[in-house]
Amino acid sequence: MCLPAARPRLADLTGILLSFTCLIHCLALPLLLLLAPALSRWIALPEGVHAAILLLALPAAAIAMRDGWRRHRRIMPAMLAVAGLGLLALGLSAHEGWIATGDPEAADRLLTSVGALTLAAAHLVNWRWRHRGGGHRLAA
């Protein structure tokens, strides 16, 4: 069981890991599939992986950003997290065909990649500001 003070730290680590997992999935997997079509049967991920990553990223971001706000009183990490999660949700929407795009696969890859990088940046900034010494700051 995590100690209460360790939960937000674990949430940031989980958020960073999920963001980069998403990025690797969106960029590296298609490249690997292009280079090795014979392997696609064994490395194809289930359809629900996009939704699962988003559903895991949401609470990790919420916990981490809430604790970050309590410690450093800066809104920028939470704003970045909301933007990143929104882009991930748009990527999922493009992937599922819920939004009209000319090329759903390209839109999914672009939106999800930018969203994952934005969310990872939010967690990194939050982590840095939370663990930097000093008192509360009100400026973003």
NORUR-V703961 format. One record per residue. RES is the residue in three letters. PSI is psi in degrees with one decimal (* if undefined). OMEGA is omega in degrees with one decimal (NA if undefined). D_CENTER is the distance of its C-alpha to the mean C-alpha in whole Angstrom. Layout:
res-><RES;RES>
psi-><PSI;PSI>
omega-><OMEGA;OMEGA>
d_center-><D_CENTER;D_CENTER>
This chain:
res-><MET;CYS;LEU;PRO;ALA;ALA;ARG;PRO;ARG;LEU;ALA;ASP;LEU;THR;GLY;ILE;LEU;LEU;SER;PHE;THR;CYS;LEU;ILE;HIS;CYS;LEU;ALA;LEU;PRO;LEU;LEU;LEU;LEU;LEU;ALA;PRO;ALA;LEU;SER;ARG;TRP;ILE;ALA;LEU;PRO;GLU;GLY;VAL;HIS;ALA;ALA;ILE;LEU;LEU;LEU;ALA;LEU;PRO;ALA;ALA;ALA;ILE;ALA;MET;ARG;ASP;GLY;TRP;ARG;ARG;HIS;ARG;ARG;ILE;MET;PRO;ALA;MET;LEU;ALA;VAL;ALA;GLY;LEU;GLY;LEU;LEU;ALA;LEU;GLY;LEU;SER;ALA;HIS;GLU;GLY;TRP;ILE;ALA;THR;GLY;ASP;PRO;GLU;ALA;ALA;ASP;ARG;LEU;LEU;THR;SER;VAL;GLY;ALA;LEU;THR;LEU;ALA;ALA;ALA;HIS;LEU;VAL;ASN;TRP;ARG;TRP;ARG;HIS;ARG;GLY;GLY;GLY;HIS;ARG;LEU;ALA;ALA>
psi-><136.5;141.9;152.2;-38.9;-23.2;-19.5;-49.7;-36.6;-44.5;-37.2;-42.2;-46.4;-42.7;-43.5;-43.1;-46.1;-44.8;-38.4;-45.2;-30.6;-43.0;-45.0;-44.7;-43.9;-44.1;-32.3;-47.6;-40.3;-47.5;-38.1;-44.6;-40.6;-35.8;-37.7;-27.7;73.7;-28.5;-25.4;-11.9;-27.7;-34.6;-22.0;4.1;134.5;151.4;155.0;-33.7;3.4;-36.3;-48.4;-39.2;-43.4;-43.6;-42.2;-28.0;-35.2;-33.9;-55.2;-33.3;-44.7;-42.9;-46.0;-47.6;-44.1;-36.4;-47.2;-38.6;-44.7;-42.0;-32.9;-46.7;-11.1;34.8;134.3;-20.5;-44.5;-40.0;-38.2;-41.7;-40.9;-43.5;-43.0;-44.8;-44.8;-38.3;-42.3;-38.4;-41.0;-38.6;-38.3;-43.3;-41.7;-40.9;-42.6;-41.5;-8.4;18.3;-19.9;147.2;122.6;155.3;-40.1;92.1;-37.1;-44.0;-41.7;-42.7;-50.4;-46.1;-52.5;-42.6;-39.4;-47.3;-39.7;-42.9;-42.5;-40.3;-43.6;-40.7;-41.2;-40.9;-45.7;-39.2;-43.8;-43.7;-45.8;-49.3;-47.1;-33.9;-36.3;-0.6;140.8;166.0;172.6;-167.8;145.6;139.8;-18.8;148.5;*>
omega-><179.9;171.5;-177.9;-179.3;-178.3;-177.6;179.6;177.7;177.1;178.4;176.6;179.2;178.5;179.0;178.6;-179.9;179.6;179.2;-179.5;174.1;178.5;179.9;178.7;178.8;-174.5;-176.3;-173.8;-176.9;177.6;177.6;178.0;179.3;176.9;-177.3;-176.1;-177.4;-179.1;-178.7;-173.8;179.1;-175.5;-176.1;177.5;179.8;179.2;-179.2;-175.4;-175.4;179.0;-179.9;-179.6;179.2;179.3;180.0;174.4;-178.4;-177.7;-179.6;177.9;178.9;-178.5;-179.5;-177.4;-177.4;177.7;179.0;178.4;178.4;-180.0;-177.0;-172.1;176.7;176.7;-174.4;-173.7;179.0;179.5;177.8;176.2;-180.0;178.9;178.6;179.8;178.4;177.3;177.6;176.0;178.7;176.3;176.0;176.2;179.1;177.4;-179.6;-177.6;-179.3;-179.0;175.6;-177.6;174.8;178.5;-179.2;-175.9;-178.9;178.6;178.7;177.5;-177.7;-178.4;-177.9;-178.5;179.9;179.1;178.1;179.7;177.9;178.9;179.5;177.1;177.7;178.2;179.5;179.8;178.2;179.2;178.9;-177.2;-178.4;-179.7;-174.9;174.2;178.8;176.7;-177.4;-179.9;175.8;-178.9;-178.6;176.0;NA>
d_center-><24;22;24;23;22;20;18;15;15;14;12;10;11;9;6;7;8;6;3;7;8;7;8;11;12;12;14;16;17;19;21;22;23;25;26;27;28;30;27;25;26;25;22;21;18;19;18;16;13;11;12;12;8;7;10;9;6;8;11;9;8;12;14;12;13;16;17;17;18;21;22;21;22;19;18;16;13;12;13;10;8;10;10;6;6;10;9;7;10;13;12;12;15;17;16;18;21;20;20;23;22;25;22;20;19;18;17;14;13;13;11;9;9;9;6;4;7;7;4;6;9;9;9;11;13;13;14;17;19;19;20;23;26;28;28;26;25;25;25;21>
